[in-house]
């Protein structure tokens, strides 16, 4: 726990501003010591850092507080930062700065736009630096872990509003580049799809077992690299061999620059077209879909979702939704839980002791 003076030093926000933000916007609710002093936990520090980052981007404090609280309405525009600060943090191997930049970016606008305009350029940079030997494997793994943690938080937050049979999302045997798959899972959850994220390197038999154990209505197999195509085909064959008949359908693809995991890696943008795919029929059929940069290597009966995450989530929702529900729902953006779990022990005393505290 941190005093207000320590919180100001950690976040770079003056103590007077911390008090004003708490009073006007309820962005945090610090606990109180027995003597009435404010005490900030790690969650409150992170929330304040994100709010300060959004204000620095040009958000008003009121809008920034709503973003931090997760109360921005679906479709409302945001001010999405460039990936410069995150790239610098990766280069300097400053994981705290990378975490802070990630949380600011992912709070700054609609998740699909943040992924396209912020996350993908960052992943491209990490990949180039690693390929050219300027970034060690350990540093690449550490940076990826930070990004996965932040994305997983968004998936968990969106999943609280999702109900019904899940859609499995993961990677086949031997595939380990999972950031794109995790990003898609978070976007799909925001579109109202109940997602069960299975992670990387899952053998085909375990996909089948997971589908049976969870009563899944669908499965999305990410195919990030050409080297993952054979294992993805095995997984698709195993899954489609356990479900009913399929019917041919048509679905376009829309490119996404420089994506990884479920999203594309080919650098294509705006190449909408029509591609023959198939979708299951029958109430008991399992929808089996693929995504990722190498998804074109997978043939029907798997449904290719395309390279735009928002479009892919809409397409998946249309395939798995119960009959009679809207085909294109608004993304679900549930309210965040309070940034600090500790309610104030009592109201501010008439003379705020934080102003004279030396702790």
ZAVO-657926 format. One record per residue (C-alpha): x, y, z. Coordinates in pm, whole numbers, plus 50000, padded with zeros to 5 digits. Example, Ala and Ser with C-alpha at 12.3 -4.5 7.8 and 13.67 -1.06 7.14 Angstrom:
# ZAVO-657926
512304955050780 513674989450714 
This chain:
# ZAVO-657926
500005000050000 501215035049918 500565068950076 499405097249856 502935111249845 504295077749729 501445074049477 502255108549338 505915098949301 505085065749132 502555079948886 503945114948828 500525129548918 500535157749175 498855149249505 496325177249457 495325162049121 494965127649278 492535141949532 490615160749263 490305130149037 489075109249328 486525135649431 485245145049084 485495112548886 485765084449145 488535069548933 489915051849242 488655046249594 491735044449816 491515027950154 492185047750469 494635041150748 493585042751111 494765078651109 492665087650803 495455088050545 494785076150191 496335042750102 496655031849736 497084995749628 498724983449307 495404982549120 494785019049207 498285028849093 497745011548759 494365028348712 495875062548783 498735056248540 496275046448267 494165077448331 497225099848320 498295083747993 494865089647838 494835126047950 498285130147792 496825116647465 494215144347464 491265128747647 489455150947893 489805138848253 486095130148255 486405108747939 489625093148065 487925083248391 485105066648194 487645047847983 489465035448294 486175024348447 485215006048125 482095027348079 482745039747724 479775029947513 480125005647221 481335023046907 482395055047083 485615068246927 488845069347120 492265085347085 494515055647011 498215062047071 501055053146840 503085023046946 506175044747001 506235042947381 505665005347382 508375000147119 510805020447328 509904999847633 510564967447442 513914980247316 514914990847668 513444958747817 511424980048059 508524956648136 506784980648373 506755007648106 505504982447848 502704971648083 501705007748146 501745016247773 499694984947698 497024992947954 496765028847828 496465017747465 493874990747531 491755015547728 491995042147458 489485029747202 487545000247057 489594968647098 489714958646726 491034993246633 493624992746911 494804958446797 495124969646434 496675003846493 498724997546808 499304960746882 500154948746530 502864974946465 504324965846804 504324928646720 505914935946382 508694954846560 509264926946813 509404901246533 511914921346328 514164928346626 514174891746723 514834879946364 517774904046331 519284893346662 518774926546840 516214912147081 516994880647278 514584851847304 514254858947676 513354895547610 510854885447339 509214860647576 509054886347856 507444912547630 504974887147494 504034876947847 503204913047937 501014916947628 499274883847687 498524893148047 496894925847945 494884909247666 493814881447902 492454907748141 490284921447858 489134886347771 488194879448133 486364912548161 484354907147843 483624870747928 481614880148237 478714890548009 478854859747781 476514830247827 475634798247646 477744770347495 481314781947439 483404785647129 486854770447175 489754792347060 493354780747051 496274767746850 497044732846716 499854709846816 503254726746792 501904762046729 503034786946991 502524821946848 499294828647036 499014866247080 496774869746775 494524841146889 494194856547235 493404890647080 490684874846867 489264856747170 488934890247351 487234906447050 484884876747011 483944878747378 483144915647336 480794905347053 478804884247298 480364850547216 481094827747511 484784819547461 486824791447613 490454800047540 492614768647519 496014784147450 498894771147243 500184737147136 497014716347181 496954681747017 493964672846800 492634646547042 492554672447320 490554696347101 487974668947051 487904660947422 487524697847512 484614701547268 482854671947425 483584681947785 482404718047743 479464711947509 481064736747270 479074750346977 482184759946780 485964758746758 488364783946608 491804770046525 494454797046478 497014790446204 499624817846245 502444803046031 502774780645727 504584755745950 501364752746152 499174742345857 499684704745883 498814703446253 495834726346195 494554702845924 494824673846169 492804693446425 490134703446174 489844667446051 489494654646407 486824680446493 484794677846173 484894640046194 482774641946510 480004664946382 477174664246133 476994673745763 478144707045623 476824730045356 478774753045128 478584790245199 480494821045094 482344845745313 484634874545220 488014882445370 489294915845474 493014920245528 494704933545839 498184947145811 500974929145991 498914907546222 500034876046397 498324846246558 494704845946445 495184877946246 497034879345916 500764882845860 500744889345490 500364927045514 497214926945301 494764955045356 491274959045221 491334929144987 487674920145029 486564891444815 484534859644810 485954826644921 484244793044922 483884779945275 481444757345449 479394759045763 477784731145959 474094724145949 471924707546207 471334717146567 474094694346698 476804704246447 480024719946570 481104750746377 484784746146293 486584777546177 490164788546118 491994821446128 495534834846118 498084844145860 498194808945713 494444801445725 494284799745344 496124766645372 493054751045535 490234739545308 486544732545373 484764720345574 486554745645798 485224781145772 487934806945700 487124837645909 489394862345729 492024886445854 489994914546010 489294906146374 486024925546404 484674910946079 485804876246187 484014879846521 480824891146344 481054861746105 481614837146389 478684851446584 476444847046279 477514810546255 477024800946619 474194823846731 470874808246829 468164813346572 466244845746609 469064865946765 470644895946585 473284887446327 475534916946413 475344925246783 476964955646935 480164946547116 479544938847480 481474962547706 480664953648067 481474977348348 484844971848506 485004961248867 486144988849105 489804996949052 490444993549424 488694967049633 488954987549950 486135012650021 487065043350225 486985035650594 485365069550666 484835103150492 487585128750453 488235146450783 487675184150774 491405190350755 492805165150507 495715148050686 497295138650351 498295174950306 500605173450604 501615137150587 505325129750565 504805092250539 
